[in-house]
């Protein structure tokens, strides 16, 4: 576990340094909603079979060194099975480089895993109908999950490649198995270990910077499936 500190990244960088917008495939009935939100009054609602997002990385989502995958999520009770939040897996098969962050509903804890390493649970039980910030961070080959800015569960040494150039949100495969029932917003993927110790999550939306690979604010009209990558250089 990393020592106590608060690491704050810089503000917006020049647009010329940003990557091009990534295409987001909106699956099933995933849509924007104003029913619950952490920022700006909007979030992505994922609740029925086949709902989710699928984003190709164009080479950006294969991590050989430091990275940070973070988001805000609010879970709704549905059943006792695991609920997939973010992964690169398309099916139940677990291949080299695969990772996941999920809600272990039976234990009422978040859990993350990378192929070849024992999955790690957060320390304490959480609740439904509450917004949580999660950040999975690799820094100098140490991978740690932060829950609301606090290191939770053991850090794991992982020196292999993580990811297979795809990010999927809210589902595993195309069926009902392991689907998320809840909301997610302010999804950011970075090729930098944004946090090296416990921190206070931001109270406003993230800004574009040179380390951002993907940024989804989830703003727009309620009911719309127009969900975009907000980190880009046109």
N, C-alpha and C positions, 0 to 999 in steps of 0.2 A: 504494500500500500504506500502511496506517495506521501510525502510530508505535507504539513498544512501550509497553504498559501492561497493567493487569489490571483489567477493569471487573466489579464484582460487583453484581448486582441485589439488591434487598431481599427480605426474607422474606415469608411469606404475608400477603396483604391481607384486609380484612374480606370475608366471603362476599357481602355486599350489592353489592360492586363487581365481582363476577365475572359473566361472560356465561352464558347458559343452555347446557346440554349440547347438543352437536351429535350428530346421528344418524350412525352409521358403518355403511355397508353393507359387510359382509364377503363377499368374492367368492371363488368356487371353494372350495378346501380350505384357505385361509389359516386358521391356528389358533395358539393359544398352545402353547408347548413349554417343557420344562425341559432340553432338550438342550444349549443354550448360552444364556448371559445375561451382561449387564454388571451389572445390578442385580436384586436380589430373586429371582433364580433363574428368571425367566420372560422370554420374548421372543416375538415374532410370527414364525412360520415361514411363508415364502413360497417355494414350490419347484416347483409344477406349473402347467401351462397354465391361465390364467384366475384364478390366486390373486392376491389383493390386497385393498386397502381403497379405498373411495370415500366422501368426506365432503363434503357440501354446506356452504357457508360461511354461509348466511343473511345475505349481504352483507359478511361479515368477510374474505373471502379475495381481495378486489380491493384492491391496494395502490397508493395514489397517492403515498405518501411512505415513510418508514422501515418496515422489517420485518426479521424474523429467522425463518428456517425451519431447524430443527436436529433432529438425531436421532443415535442410535447404530446402526451396522449392522455385520454380520459376513457376508461373502460366501463362497459355496461355488462351487467350480469347476464349470462346466457346459459351456460352449461359448465360442467366440471372439467372439460378438456382443455388442453393448452391452446392459447390464442396467439397466432403468429403476428408480430408487429412489423419487423423489418428483417429481411433475409435476402440471400441471392439464390436460394433453392427454388426450383420450379416443381419438384416432386418430393416424395418422401425419401428418395434415395439421397444418402449423405456422402458427398464426394469430397476429395481433397480440395481445400481452399474454401469450402462452404462455411457460412456463418449464419447465426440467427440471434434475434432478440425477441423474446416472447413473454407472454403472461402465463405463468403456471397456475391456472385457476384453482386447482385442488389445494395448492399450498398457499394461495393468495400472495405470491411473490413474483417478481420479474426474474427472468433467467436468460443467460446468454451462453452461446457455445460456438466453438470452431472445431471443425473436423480434426480428430486426433487428440483432442483434449477433453477432459471431463467438464461437462456443463456446470456453470456457476450460478447459484441462486443469490438474490439479494438477502441482506441480513434479517430484516423484519417483515412481518406481514403488512400488506398495503390494503387499500379499500377501493371499492367501485365508486363511480360518480365523483371522482376527484382528479384534477389535472396533476400530472407528474412530468418532470423533465428527466430524460434519460440521455446519457452520453457514453458511448463505448469508445474508449481511447486507447491507441497504442503509442507508447513513447519509449524509444530505445528498447523495443521488443517486449516491454511490459504492457499487457492489456488489462485495463481496469474499467469496470462499469461504475458510473457515478449516477446516483439517484438523488434528484433535487440538489445536485452539487456536492454530495457526500459520497466518498468511496464506499461501495456496498458490496460485500462478498470479496473473496480473495482475488488479488492480481495474479495473472498467469503469464509466464514467459512463452512467447510465441515468436519464432524467428522465421516462419515459413510464409509464403504468399497467402494472402487472405482475399477472397472475392474472385468472381469469375466474370466481371464486367457487366453485371446486371444488378439492379436493386429492385426488390419487390416489396410492396407495402400492403399489409393486411391479409395476406393469404399465402398458403402453401399449395402449389398446384392450382387446379381449376375447380375443385369441388368444395364440399362442406368441411372437409377435415382441417382442423387447426386454424379456422378462420377467425379473424378479429371481429369483435362486436364492440364498437366504440368509435372514438374520434381521434384524429391526429392532425397536427399542424406544425408549422415552423420546422420543417424537416431540412436539415443541413448536413451535407457530407463534405469533408475537407481532407486534403492531403497534408495535414499538419496536426500535431497533437495539441489541440487548443488549450487543454487543461493538463497541468502537471501535478495538481494537488487539489484538495477541496476548494470549492468556489461557490459564489452566489450566482445562480442563473439570471440571465438578463431579464429585465422587466419590460422590454420592448422588442420589436422584431429585429432580426439580424440584418446587418448591412453586407453588401457585396464586398469581397476583398480578394486578393490574389490567391488565397489558399482555398477558396470555395470551389467545389466541384458540382454541387447541386444545392439549390435553395428553393424551397416551396413554402411560400407564405400562406397559401390557401385562402386568398381573398377573392371576392367575386360575388355574383348573385346567388342567393340560396336556391338550391335545386339544380344549379348548373353543373355540368361535367367538364367545364372548361378549366382544367387544372394545369398550371404552367410552371416551368422552371423559371424562377425569378433571378437567376444568376446567368448573365449572358452578355455578349458583345456582338451586336448586330452588324 
